[in-house]
Amino acid sequence: MIIMALNCGSSSVKYLLFDWEKKVVVAKGMVERVIVGDSFIVHEVPGRETYKLEQDCSDHRAAIDLLIRVVTDRSHGVLQNVSEISAVGHRVVHGGEKFTCSVRIDDAVLNAVKEVQHLAPLHNPPNIDGIEAARSLMPSIPHVAIFDTAFHQTMPEQAFLYPVPYDWYEHHGVRRYGFHGTSHLYVSKRAAVLLNKPANQCNIITMHIGNGVSHCAIKGGISVDTTMGLTPLEGAVMGTRCGDIDPAIPAFMMQKENLSAKEIDSILNKKSGILGITGRYTDRRDVIEQAAKGDHRCQLALDIEAYRLKKYIGAYMAVVGKLDAVVFTAGVGEMGAAIREKAIEGLEHVGICLDRERNAGAMTRKRESLITTDDSPVKVFVIPTDEELVFTEDVVAILNGTYTDHMQFEYSFAKAEFVRG
């Protein structure tokens, strides 16, 4: 059984083909510069040289048509024809309150996704374009939607509601939704295995740190709070996003700099965070290198990020009660030993005892690592995320009629005998 995962952005289409029986990725790639011109596809197959083809794609349909032709190409593909694909899983960033789990896509589901696209105007429209294009090009193949927001729909009202006029929530859906749900789901399930406890008995803080950053308070195996809000802008310091700031700052700067709402939104999303502080960098490796050379603003960016990470650990410890583990994941979380150390050093008084040697050695995206001492009351793990596996398992279970929701469904990676591919 071959499952295709699609992630359609505003100017890109990422894809992955997963062989369910063999539990291996057979191909992956991306069509870049969709719509904007000079489009090209980069296609990767394990054991082969990367294949690149330039071809203009004026829309997402053209991009998906191109990737279908490449994956079925006699010389560079891995399939003889598209009928070998059993189902397509689509990443949908925002499901609003309508979707609490992954669902098979039909016209009613697609219309419901369209009804909440105003909540994610940058992300959901290309997701929808991709679904429509893929359903048109592969009409006989089942399509499934996997939502970034679904994992967090277990949050209680006191966590997801903002202290603003209540009719904003009633009429416009203004509330905390949270994102990176499939990542938080995967690593929390894996942490429960490493703790040798049932997931529903675990209290865990998961920290997804890449260019985008979000943390999640998981109590009894379910999300009870998360840092991202109505949009992915709220929360921790990110590569180019500001995270938590005084809500009056945008209006203040709009007046001072004569900025439009669109301009201030762009600045807070694309020119703030680590980039805003350093003025030059988003890649934490560059920031660490320059800080070591005496660049004050790079050092300041690291200090601010680590301070915010530490503050959220403390806040979420208060939320979940007796904490079992903290998990670092995603690019920076998995590879950024220096940032992890700065975030958790000095927390011995709350039961987190860092093992610096273990932390320094946990610099790979291929294995799970414990980075606290053996006698640390709270364990800290580095767990490489695998959102594609969550996608695939949801799709296969929906095809087989065994899927319930992320709380009840028994994922393969939530079992002790699971071996990462």
Secondary structure, DSSP 8 states (H G I E B T S, - for coil): -EEEEEEE-SSEEEEEEEETTTTEEEEEEEEESTTTSS-EEEEE-TTS--EEEE---SSHHHHHHHHHHHHT-TTT-S-SSGGGEEEEEEEES--TTT-SS-EE--HHHHHHHHHTGGGSTTTHHHHHHHHHHHHHHSTTS-EEEEETTGGGGG--HHHH--SS-HHHHHHH--S-----HHHHHHHHHHHHHHHTS-GGG-EEEEEEESSSEEEEEEETTEEEEES--SSTTSSS--SS---S--TTHHHHHHHHHT--HHHHHHHHHHS-HHHHHHSS--SHHHHHHHHHTT-HHHHHHHHHHHHHHHHHHHHHHHHHSS--EEEEEHHHHHH-HHHHHHHHTT-GGGTB-B-HHHHHH---SSS-EE-B-TT-SBEEEE----HHHHHHHHHHHHHHT----TTT---GGGSTT----
